[in-house]
C-alpha cells in the first residue's frame, strides 16, 4: 500500500453527460513528478484533452486541483487551481484561488476533481467526506455568487465551502471567474464560462478528514524557519498586513509605472486617494485572511451599506487610475459587483478602460450606451453601472463581457486592447519596468503578473534590486521567477510567501510533508518542467511564438511624462535572450532535447504539430 503523504490519494471524476461520479486512485509517481496543483492538473489535462479542442464545448474539461501542501500546517496553505482551456485566450488556463475551499476539498478526501461533459440542465456537485452527488441547481441559476453561496450554506450548513459561478459565468462571459467564500476568485482566463457552459453552477465541499505527513518534527522545524522569515520581511511582515496589496499604489505610481487611462499615461496624480493607506483609514472593517495565512493581506471593506472582500491592488488600479477614477468608494462598489456577478476584476476593469478610450476616440457613440452613463475618463458612476451591465450581459455590456480584445476588434482597432494573447495586462506599465514586460509577453496564459512577478526585484528589491530600465539579465531573471512560481503554484502555497522565502524553504516544507528529498534547485526544476509542458500545450493549440509580444503602444510610444518619461519596452532585445535562457530554439519552440531533459520527451513539438496547429496538415 502506497503512503500518500501530503496527498489524499484520490481524484473525483465527474461525468456530467452521464450524471456519474467515480473515485479514482491518484498516480503517485505522476504526482511527485509534477508535484500537484498547477503541475499535476496541467499534466492530467494535457493527457486527456486535445489542445485543439474548442474551449466552450463538452469535450473541454475542467480540473480543480490542490497541492500536497494545501490544507497542511504550512504558511498560506489555502490555495487551489482551476485548469482548463481558456475561452478568452485559447491557451491553457490555470487560475489560482485562496480562501478555504481548497483545504476543505483535501479534508473531504480528494486531491483533485475532473469535470467532463455537459449537463442538460443546471446542476451542482455536493461532496462530503469521500462521497459525491450531482444535484439539481435550477433554483440557483440566475443567482449572484453571494446569493448562491448563502442558499447552499442554508442547505448544507455554514461549515460547507462553496465555489460557484455568478450570472457572468452562466452567460458565458469570457472574462468570468469562479468565486469561493464570496470574495475569493479563480478569476482569470474565463474559467467561469467553461463551468457555465457545462451547466455546473457550484461545487459544495465539506470534509472532516486529516492529511498525513511524513515527518511531523521536520515539518515543525521547517514551519518555524519559514514563519520567522515571513514575519521579519518588510513586505510580508509589515506592508501587506497593514495595508493589503493596495500598499503598492503609491509605490508603483512613484516609479511612473501605474497605467492610467488605458495605458495612455503612466502616472496618476490622484494616487494617494485610492491608496492602501486610504483604504485602511476610511473603508476597511477588518482583515480577511485565507486559510493558515500569517500575512492576512485580504481586506474586508464597507461603503454605503455595501460590504465584502477586497479590493486588491490590481482592482484598485483597474477601476481607478486606468479609468481615471479617484473615488475609492465607487471602486469598492465595482469590486463588489464583480464578485457578485463572477467577473475577473482585472479583465473587467481593463475592458472598461478600453471602452472609455473607444468612446474618447469616437468609435463607441453616445447612442450605443442605451441610456447608460457616458464612458468618460473619471466618471465613477460609469465604472459601477457598466460593471453591472457586463455581469448581466446587457447591450454594450454583453460586448464588453467578451473582454477588451474582442471589444476593440469589433470596432476595427484591436491595438487599443492592452492585452497579451487576448488577456488583459495588470497594473504595471512594461515601459517603466522592463522585466515585467518580458514576463507579460511570454506568459503561458496571456497578460499576467503572477506568472513571474518581476516587480519583486525590479521595484521591491527582493531578493535583490535590479535596474528597472535595464534589459541585461532580465531574461534569466524572468525565467527563474516563472519556474519558481510554477512550483509554488504546484505545492499549494501563496505566491506572496516568495517575498520572504527561498526555494530551499519550499523544498524543506515539501520534503517534511511528502518524504521527498528535494533541494532548492530541484524545486525550481519541477517548475521548469511545468512551464515547458504548458508551453507545448499552447503550441499544439495553435498559439504561435509570434504571440509572445506586447501591444504596439508599449513598444513604440514612449511614456509622455512622469518618472518613467521617454521609455518604451525593449522586448526586441529581451525576447531572443529569453528563448536562449530557456534552452529553446530561436523561434521560441522548446527543443526535443530540452523536453527530454525535463522528462517530457513524449510531448515534443514536431514540424507536423506546427502544421496541424495552423490547419495545414491535410
GUZA-580231 format. One record per residue (C-alpha): residue in one letter; x, y, z. Coordinates in steps of 0.1 Angstrom, whole numbers, padded with zeros to 4 digits, always signed. Each point is the difference from the previous one (the first is absolute). Layout:
% residues N
AXYZ...
***
This chain:
% residues 618
X+0000+0000+0000X+0014+0034-0010X+0005+0028+0025X-0016+0031-0013X+0017+0024+0023X-0014+0035-0008X-0024-0015-0025X-0033-0016+0007X+0005-0025-0028X-0034+0005-0017X-0013+0019-0030X-0037+0006-0006X-0011-0004-0036X-0034+0016-0008X-0017-0008-0033X-0028+0025-0006X-0012-0017-0032X-0007-0032+0019X-0007+0016+0034X+0026-0023+0016X+0027+0004+0026X+0030-0023+0006X+0029-0001+0024X+0033-0008-0017X+0034-0006+0016X+0027+0027-0003X+0030-0010-0021X+0027+0007+0027X+0029-0002-0025X-0017+0027-0022X-0009+0021+0031X+0036+0000+0012X+0013+0009-0034X-0024+0029-0005X-0005+0007+0038X-0037+0008-0002X-0022+0030-0005X+0010+0018-0032X+0025-0027-0009X-0020-0031+0004X-0032+0017-0012X+0018+0010-0032X+0014-0035-0005X-0034-0016+0004X-0017+0026-0023X+0026-0004-0027X-0003-0038+0000X-0038+0001-0002X-0009+0030-0022X+0011+0007-0035X+0017+0034-0001X-0021+0010-0030X-0033-0006+0019X-0025+0028-0001X+0000+0016+0035X-0038+0003+0002X-0008-0036-0009X-0008-0032+0018X+0034-0013-0009X+0018+0026+0021X+0006-0011+0036X+0002+0020+0032X+0024-0011+0027X+0001+0012+0036X+0034-0009+0015X+0016+0004+0034X+0037-0003+0008X+0016-0024+0025X+0004+0030+0025X-0036+0012-0004X-0017-0004+0033X+0032-0009+0019X+0016+0018+0029X+0021+0021-0023X-0003+0038-0005X-0027+0011-0025X-0011-0035-0008X-0034+0011-0013X+0006-0001-0038X-0016-0020-0028X+0001+0002-0038X-0026-0002-0028X+0014-0014-0032X-0018-0001-0033X+0004+0014-0036X-0007+0037+0001X-0029+0014-0020X+0016+0035+0003X+0035-0009-0013X-0001-0035-0015X+0030-0008+0022X+0000-0024+0029X-0016+0018+0030X+0011-0005+0036X-0018+0024+0024X+0011+0001+0036X-0023+0007+0030X+0005+0001+0037X-0024+0001+0030X-0012-0033+0015X-0015-0020-0028X+0032-0018-0011X+0009-0013+0035X-0036-0011+0004X+0003-0021-0031X+0030-0017+0014X-0017-0006+0033X-0029-0016-0020X+0025-0025-0013X+0009+0013-0035X+0031+0014-0017X-0019+0010-0031X-0033+0000-0018X-0002-0006-0038X-0033+0013-0015X-0008-0013-0035X-0030+0003-0023X-0029+0023+0002X-0033-0003+0020X-0033+0006-0018X-0012+0021+0029X+0015+0020+0029X+0016-0022+0026X+0024+0004+0030X+0024-0025+0015X-0002-0008+0037X+0031-0017+0016X+0001-0012+0036X+0028-0022+0014X+0008-0021-0031X-0035-0001-0014X-0014+0021-0028X-0034+0005-0016X-0012+0021-0029X-0031+0020+0010X-0025+0023-0017X+0010+0037-0001X-0029+0015-0020X-0010+0019+0031X+0035+0015+0002X+0003+0011-0037X-0001+0037-0004X+0012+0006+0036X+0031+0021+0007X+0030-0018+0015X-0009+0014+0034X-0036-0010-0002X+0008-0035-0012X+0026-0004+0028X-0026+0010+0026X-0026-0024-0014X+0024-0029+0000X+0012+0007+0035X-0036-0001+0011X-0003-0035-0014X+0033-0015+0008X+0010+0020+0031X+0022+0030+0006X+0031-0022+0003X-0003-0010-0036X+0022+0018-0025X-0015+0012-0033X+0017+0007-0034X-0025+0015-0024X-0005+0020-0032X-0021+0031-0002X-0022+0012-0028X+0031+0009-0021X+0010-0036-0001X-0035-0011-0008X+0000+0025-0029X+0034-0015-0012X+0019+0032+0005X+0036-0006-0011X+0012+0021+0030X-0021-0019+0026X+0016-0018+0030X-0009-0024+0027X-0007+0014+0034X+0005-0017+0034X-0009+0014+0034X-0017+0029-0018X+0032+0020-0004X+0027-0024-0012X+0004-0006-0037X+0015-0023-0025X-0004+0030-0021X+0021+0001-0031X-0004-0015-0035X-0037-0006-0001X-0001-0032+0021X-0035+0010+0011X-0013-0001-0035X+0011-0037-0003X-0018-0008+0032X-0030+0018-0013X+0000-0017-0033X+0000-0033+0018X-0031+0012+0020X+0019-0006+0032X-0010+0028+0024X+0020-0009+0031X+0021-0025+0018X-0007-0004+0038X+0026-0018+0021X+0000-0011+0036X+0028-0021+0015X+0010-0011+0035X+0031-0021-0010X+0036+0005+0007X+0031+0003-0022X+0029-0024+0008X+0035+0014+0001X+0033-0019-0002X+0019+0017+0028X-0018+0022+0025X+0031+0012+0018X+0017+0010-0032X-0032+0018-0011X-0001+0019+0033X+0036+0011-0004X-0005+0010-0037X-0032+0018+0009X+0018+0020+0028X+0028+0010-0024X-0024+0011-0027X-0022+0019+0025X+0030+0019+0014X+0009+0011-0035X-0036+0011-0008X-0002+0020+0032X+0034+0017-0005X-0005+0010-0036X-0012+0036-0006X-0026-0010-0026X-0015-0031+0016X+0005+0011+0036X-0009+0037-0003X-0013+0014-0033X-0025-0026-0010X-0014-0007+0035X-0005+0038+0006X-0013+0012-0034X-0007-0031-0021X+0011-0003-0036X-0011+0036-0007X+0031+0010+0019X+0015-0001-0035X-0021+0029-0013X+0024+0028+0011X+0031-0021-0005X-0008-0008-0037X-0013+0035-0007X+0032+0016+0014X+0020-0021-0024X-0021+0013-0029X-0014-0035-0009X-0036+0002+0010X-0020-0002-0032X-0025+0028-0003X-0029+0005-0026X+0006-0034-0017X+0038+0003+0001X-0001+0033-0018X+0019+0014+0031X+0020-0016+0028X-0004+0024+0029X-0032+0008+0019X+0000+0033+0019X-0028-0012+0023X+0016-0033+0010X+0000+0008+0037X-0038+0002-0001X-0002-0037-0010X+0030-0013+0020X+0001-0028+0024X+0006+0025+0027X-0033+0018-0008X-0018-0033-0003X+0011-0010+0035X-0009+0034+0014X-0034+0005-0015X-0016-0032-0011X+0016-0032+0015X-0021-0017+0027X+0024-0029+0007X+0027-0022-0015X-0012-0029-0021X+0027-0027+0000X+0000-0033-0019X+0005-0034+0016X+0031-0001+0023X+0013+0033-0013X+0023+0021+0023X+0001+0028-0026X-0037+0008+0000X+0002+0024-0030X-0038-0004-0007X-0022+0030+0008X-0037+0000+0010X-0015+0033-0009X-0033+0019+0003X-0014+0030-0019X-0036+0012-0001X-0013-0032+0014X+0019-0022-0024X+0026-0022+0016X+0022-0029-0010X+0035-0012-0007X+0025+0022-0019X+0010+0019-0019X+0035-0011-0009X+0027+0022-0016X-0008-0011-0036X-0037+0007+0006X+0007+0035+0015X+0023+0007-0030X-0024-0013-0026X-0031+0018+0011X+0022+0029+0013X+0028+0015-0020X-0006-0021-0031X-0034+0016-0002X+0011+0033+0014X-0021-0005+0032X+0011+0013+0034X-0032-0009+0019X+0011-0030+0021X-0036-0006+0012X-0012-0005-0035X+0029-0023-0007X-0010-0021+0030X-0035-0003-0014X+0013-0010-0035X+0021-0027+0017X-0031-0012+0020X-0020-0004-0032X+0028-0019-0017X-0001-0024+0029X-0037-0004-0002X-0003-0004-0037X+0032-0021-0001X+0022+0022-0022X+0038+0002+0000X+0007+0034+0014X+0031+0005-0021X-0016-0008-0033X-0032+0017+0008X+0017+0033+0011X+0025-0001-0029X-0029-0006-0025X-0018+0029+0015X+0031+0022-0005X+0002-0012-0036X-0037+0009-0005X+0008+0035+0014X+0027+0005-0026X-0023-0013-0027X-0025+0026+0011X+0027+0027+0003X+0010-0007-0036X-0035-0002-0014X-0003-0037-0007X-0027-0005+0026X-0028+0025-0005X-0022+0015+0026X-0030-0017-0015X+0017-0034+0006X-0002+0005+0038X-0037-0009+0003X-0005+0029+0025X+0030-0011+0021X+0026+0024+0014X+0024+0015-0024X+0033-0019-0003X+0021+0031+0009X+0033-0002+0019X-0007+0007+0037X-0037-0008-0001X-0004-0021+0031X-0037-0007-0007X+0010-0016-0033X+0024-0024+0018X-0027-0015+0022X-0028+0000-0025X+0019-0015-0029X+0015-0027+0023X-0036-0010+0008X-0009+0000-0037X+0030-0022-0008X-0011-0024+0027X-0035+0000-0012X+0010-0003-0037X-0022+0029-0010X+0004+0020-0033X+0035+0014-0003X+0008-0017+0033X-0003-0033-0018X+0026+0010-0025X+0023+0012+0028X-0005-0033+0018X+0019-0016-0029X+0032+0018+0012X+0018+0030-0013X+0016-0017-0030X-0032-0011-0016X-0017+0033+0009X+0027+0020-0017X+0002-0024-0029X-0037+0005-0006X+0007+0037-0007X+0030-0008-0022X+0027+0012+0026X+0012-0031+0019X+0032+0019+0008X-0019+0020+0026X-0004-0032+0020X+0028+0000+0026X+0003-0038+0000X+0023-0028-0008X-0014-0031-0017X-0034+0017+0005X+0003+0001+0038X+0002+0034+0016X+0033+0011+0016X+0000+0010+0037X+0011+0031+0018X+0036+0006-0010X+0011+0019-0031X+0027-0021-0018X+0016+0031-0014X+0011+0010+0035X+0008-0036+0011X+0018-0020-0027X-0001-0034+0017X-0037+0000+0006X-0006+0008-0036X+0020-0031-0010X-0020-0021+0024X-0033+0013-0014X+0011-0008-0035X+0011-0035+0007X-0026-0010+0026X-0017-0033-0009X-0034+0013+0009X+0002+0035-0016X+0005+0033+0018X+0007-0009+0036X+0022+0013+0028X-0001-0030+0023X+0016-0024-0025X+0034+0016+0007X-0002+0030+0023X+0029+0021-0011X-0013+0029+0020X+0017-0017+0030X+0036+0006-0012X-0007+0030-0022X-0020+0021+0024X+0001-0016+0034X+0037-0011-0002X-0009-0036+0011X+0021-0022+0001X+0022+0028-0014X-0005+0032-0019X+0001+0002-0038X+0001+0031-0021X-0036+0001-0014X+0010+0018-0032X+0029-0024-0008X-0004-0031-0023X+0032-0018+0009X-0007-0032+0020X-0038+0004-0001X-0005-0031-0021X+0018-0022+0026X-0019+0016+0029X-0033-0003-0017X+0005-0037-0007X+0010-0007+0036X-0030+0019+0013X-0024-0018-0024X+0014-0034+0010X+0000+0008+0037X-0036+0012-0002X-0011-0031-0018X+0014-0022+0028X-0016+0022+0027X-0034-0003-0018X+0005-0038-0002X+0006-0005+0038X-0031+0020+0009X+0015+0030+0018X-0005+0038-0006X+0025+0017-0023X+0004+0029+0025X+0021-0023+0022X+0027+0003-0026X+0007+0036+0011X+0015-0016+0031X+0007-0037-0008X+0025-0015-0024X-0001-0033-0020X+0017-0019+0028X-0027+0010+0024X-0027-0014-0022X+0020-0032-0006X+0004-0004+0038X-0038+0003+0005X-0008-0024-0029X+0026-0025+0012X-0014+0000+0035X-0035-0006-0012X+0005-0024-0029X+0032-0018+0010X+0018+0012-0031X+0037+0011-0001X-0001+0031-0022X+0025+0028+0000X-0009+0036-0008X+0013-0005-0035X-0021-0032-0004X-0030+0020+0011X+0006+0026-0027X+0007-0027-0026X-0035-0014+0007X-0014+0034-0008X+0020+0001-0033X-0016-0034-0009X-0034+0015+0006X+0007+0031-0020X+0012-0019-0030X-0030-0023+0001X-0023+0030-0001X+0020+0015-0029X-0003-0032-0020X-0037-0002+0005X-0004+0036-0012X+0021-0007-0031X-0021-0031-0008X-0031+0021+0005X+0012+0024-0027X+0014+0028+0023X+0031+0009-0021X+0031+0017+0015X-0009+0031-0021X-0026+0006+0028X+0028+0004+0025X-0002+0038-0004X-0015+0031+0016X-0025+0026-0013X+0015+0023-0026X-0004+0030+0023X+0024-0014+0025X+0027-0008-0025X-0002+0032-0021X-0015+0029+0020X+0023+0014+0027X-0016+0009+0034X-0008+0037-0004X+0005+0012+0036X+0009-0010+0035X+0029-0019+0016X+0002-0025-0030X-0003+0027-0027X+0015-0009-0034X+0001-0038+0005X-0014-0028-0021X+0002-0037+0006X+0030-0016-0017X-0015-0034-0007X+0020-0004-0032X+0031-0002+0021X-0012-0021+0029X-0022-0026-0019X+0029-0017-0019X+0020-0001+0032X-0030-0016+0018X-0003-0028-0026X+0037-0006+0003X-0002-0001+0038X-0028-0025-0002X+0021-0023-0023X-0026+0003-0027X+0005+0005-0037X+0003+0035-0014X-0036-0002-0012X-0013-0004+0036X-0007-0037-0002X+0014-0023+0027X+0024-0024-0016X-0005-0038+0002X+0033-0002+0019X-0012+0025+0026X-0033-0018+0005X+0018-0033+0003X+0023+0014+0027X-0031+0011+0019X-0016-0034-0003X-0025+0013-0025X+0013-0018-0031X-0034-0014-0010X-0014+0035-0003X+0025+0014-0025X-0012+0024-0026X+0007-0012-0035X-0003+0017-0034X-0032-0019-0006X-0014+0014+0033X+0007+0035-0012X-0018-0006-0033X-0029-0017+0018X-0004+0030+0024X-0003+0022-0031X-0024-0023-0017X+0025-0008-0028X+0006-0037+0006X-0027-0013-0023
***
